[in-house]
Amino acid sequence: RFSGTFVGNAESASPPPAAASPPTVAAATLPAVPTIPVVPTIVGVPNTVAEGVLNPNEVKPPASGTRKARVLYDYEAADSTELALLADEMITVYSLPGMDPDWLIGERGNQKGKVPVTYLELLS
């Protein structure tokens, strides 16, 4: 059971002197700063890629950075954004900024789509 007396500093209940408190600034005196919404974009790539939706027909290969690759295993495309592969065929591949590192864009003739890196042997 607690006793009715409180042991402590009796002066701590008084407010601090006015000089000790930091000066307050009224929000109305600050200038309003406009905010600009930030939308991630990749130069030369349609916004559909930046938003995570890849339409391979809209993707342009980079000016440099394309490589040849030999397909190691057959791969069946899961959807229209992927490129089906046959073992031992040669394709051109490249990556895009912001793209999953486990995938590349592959091109065979006029067909293009995402391909898994693990199915490829990258050549010079």
N, C-alpha and C positions, 0 to 999 in steps of 0.2 A: 504494500500500500504506500502511495506517495504522500509526502507531507505537503501542506499547503504553502510552504515557502519555496521561493525560487532563488537559487544562488546564481548570480551572474552580475554583469556590469550594468548598473542602473542607468549609466549615461548612454548606452548603446541604443536606447529607445528614442533618443532625441535625433532629429534629422541632421544631416551633415551641414556644415556652414555653406552658404551660397557660393563662396569662392571655390569650394572643392568640387562642385558639380560641373561637368563639361557643358560648354555652351550648346544650346540646341538651335538648329536651323529649321525654320519653317519650310515645309515642302513646297509651298507656293512661291518661295523666292528662288528656287533652283530653275534654270532654264530647261524647257522640255527638249529631250533628245529624241528625234524620230528613230524608230526601229525599222529595219529593213529585213523582211523574211529571207532566210538563206535557203536556197534550193541547190543541192549538189548537182553539178553538171560536169560533164567530161567533154573537153573541146573536141569537136569532130565526131562525136558519138551522140546519137539521138537520146533524148531524155528517157526513153523506155529502158535503156540499159542501166542508167543511173538509178532508176527506180526498182531494179531487180528483175524486170521483165525483158527477156532477150528475144528480139525478133532478128534472127540471123540475116534475113534478106535486107535489113536496114543498116547492118554493120559494114563499115568500110575498113579494109585492111590498113594497118599503119604503113606509112611511107617506108619505114625500115623496121626490122625486127621480125620479119616473117622467116620461118624455117621450114625445111623439108622434114618429114617424119615418115618412118616406116611403121605400119600397123602390125602389132604383134599378135593380136587375137581378134576374132570376129566380135563385133559389138552391134547389138540391135538397139536402135534409137528408141527411147522411152516416150518421146513426144516430138512435135514438129520443130522444137528448138534444137534438137540434137541431130547429129549426122551418123547414120549407120556406117559401120566399117567392116571391111573384109581383111583377113590376115594377109600380110605381105604386100598390100597395096601402098603406094606412096601418095601422101597428101601434103598440102601446105598448111602450116599452123601458125597462130599468133595469139598473144594474150591481149586483154584490154584492161585498162586501169580499173580497179575496183572489182574485178572479176574473181571468183573463187579460184585459188591457186591450183586446185585439183583438176581444173578444166581448162581447155584451150578452145579457140575457134578453129575449126578445121575446114578446109576448102578442097573440093574435088570437082574440077570442071566448073560448072555453074551452080553446084550445090554447096551449101555451107551450113554449119551448125556447131554446137558444142560437142566436144569429144573429151573423154577422160584421159588424163595424162598417163595413167598407169597402163593404158593399152598401146602406148606409143614408144618407139625408139627415136628420140630426137637426133637428127643428123645436123652437120655443120650448118 
